[in-house]
Amino acid sequence: MEKALSNKKIIALFLLPGLIVFLVFYFVPIVMTAYYSLQDWDGINPMAFIGLDNYTKMFTADKSFWQAVWNSLAFLLVGVLIQLPVSFGLALLVSRRMKGRKWFRNIYFFPVVMSTTMVSLLWVKIYDPNIGMLNTLMETLGLGAWTGAWLGDTKTALLSVLIVTTWHYVGYNMLILFAGMQGIPEQYYEAAKLDGATGWKAVRHITFPLLSDVLRICIVLNVIYALKTFESVYVMTNGGPLNSTTVIALKMFQEAFLKQNFGYGSALAVFMVLECLVISWVLNKVLTQEKIEY
Amino acid sequence: MLRKTKNSSIYILMIVIAVLQLFPLYWLVISAFKDNSEIIGGTVWALPAEWRLSNFTEAWVSAKVNQYFFNSVIVTLVTLLFVLLFAAMMAYALTRMKFKYNSLILFILLMGVMVPIHATLIPLFMILKNLGILSSRLSIILPYIAVNLPIGVYMLSAFLRTMPKELEEAAFMDGCGVVKSFFKVVLPLLKPPLASVAIFVFLAVWNELLMAATFIQKQELRTLPLGLMNFSGQYSISWGPLAAAMVISTLPILLAYVLFSDQMEKSFTAGAILK
């Protein structure tokens, strides 16, 4: 058996098909993006090496880049500061021993499995000033004065998109946190009960600290998801009105495939990768340190 | 007594949240049966006066949702098949077989879990163009396989590491070669984690928009998300047929959810912890 399992030909047979597809269609492109980002290139004519010019342009000359960075930050903040606490609350609710908790969990989770395209198209219609249910509903409830063109107004567009992503993904964090809560031994709560710690006290002193690993995963996940936001914005507003909802991934897509700036688009892509790696690395560092302190 | 009132107020809170989560979907489904005058003039939550199926036939035939549906099915099935097969073979080789570059390959695959796919888009476009397969089904199937392989390999390796070797040893004793014992013994044992991977990949591929929008230019090859997006542009005024199309394209997901919701929960939590 040992001999058969170190047979080079068989190892190659098992590894190569997948590895080749992975390398050619994932790994090599990542490396090429870094290379393209140093070129002035429209995808058709020969490339011209321009060093870091694309990056200089990105950081100093391109105002909509900073707009996109700020918007990504808004997604990040809403993900961590609003979505996550709400998800934590939902996870607490559905982990109570009560009738129908599985039903509630399934209902809260279902939007997660729907595609972002579908959810976005649905909400485009919900927000629609003419046929949308939101304005009609508000009028029915006597809030007619507050109705508006939600996605068409620079004041409300970003917030409207943020509400949709929150609606779409709260169930995701809830499920992960719920799974974590299931892993906490029941005895801890019973022991706490004897010490008079029930309700919030038990949550604060048992659930919360014992869940810190899972919470860290959730924070990192939310941050990365936020930085990668593309579909919801692409489908709902395409970055508008007046760039008020644009994000880095969308900008990269538009620069490359609409304006044929392949070099500059690649620089944006590299920025995205570094942003994800650096922020998740820093978060991991900071959050683990906090844990040791505790 | 206090306990009881507390419980019922919690129930009410949970029901309110459930309504918030479900109401948009309820509106989608009832709109799929309504006509424009009913949608614009009627009460938001009212059931359709008459359950019109015409929106569905219009979406399915005139708006070509049948074609998009077919494309999504083909692309998803082919991707699934290859991801499952390749990931199982790679995970087996990486956990059970003896060779030098084991950890290097795992490390390279880890990059695939960490780096956002957006960063591969521009070079992929050029690679697919140079291979002459841009705007064919292969142009999204190949990247879909590549993108979903790492997570599959990681989920299956985690399972294989905890799996006892006795059954494989017995198969070797009986004179099976590595290949035969892999297909006869290992693959059947891998069923539960394979199901988790399958669900994860099914949802990822069925829902994917970015690559499809970039690499598929032929209208007749569009997948559901891409088809629906363009459809909504053309039918910007009538919501009914679009709603019907969206209901149709969500049905497979709903079906998978009803049948495998436990498996789905497992695959999502496993996938999240790996990411």
Interface residues (C-beta under 8 A of the other chain):
Chain A: M1 E2 A4 L5 S6 N7 K8 I10 I11 L13 F14 L15 P17 G18 L19 V21 F22 L23 V24 F25 Y26 F27 V28 P29 I30 M32 T33 Y36 G43 L90 L93 V94 R96 M98 F104 N106 I107 Y108 F109 F110 P111 V112 V113 M114 S115 T116 T117 M118 L121 L122 W123 V124 K125 I126 D128 N130 I131 M133 T136 L137 T140 W167 G171 Y172 L175 I176 A179 I217 L221 I224 L227 K228 F230 E231 Y234 V235 A249 M252 F253 A256 F257 F262 G265 S266 A269 V270 M272 V273 C276 L277 S280
Chain B: N7 I10 Y11 L13 M14 I17 A18 L20 Q21 L22 P24 L25 W27 L28 S31 N36 I39 I40 T43 V44 F82 F86 A87 M89 M90 Y92 A93 L94 R96 M97 K98 F99 I105 I108 L109 M111 G112 M114 V115 P116 H118 A119 T120 L121 I122 P123 L124 F125 M126 I127 L142 P143 I145 A146 V147 L149 P150 V153 E168 E169 F172 G177 V178 V179 F182 L203 W206 N207 E208 L209 L210 A213 T214 L224 P225 L226 L228 M229 S232 W239 L242 A243 M246 S249 T250 I253 A256 Y257 S261 M264 E265 F268 T269 A272 I273 K275
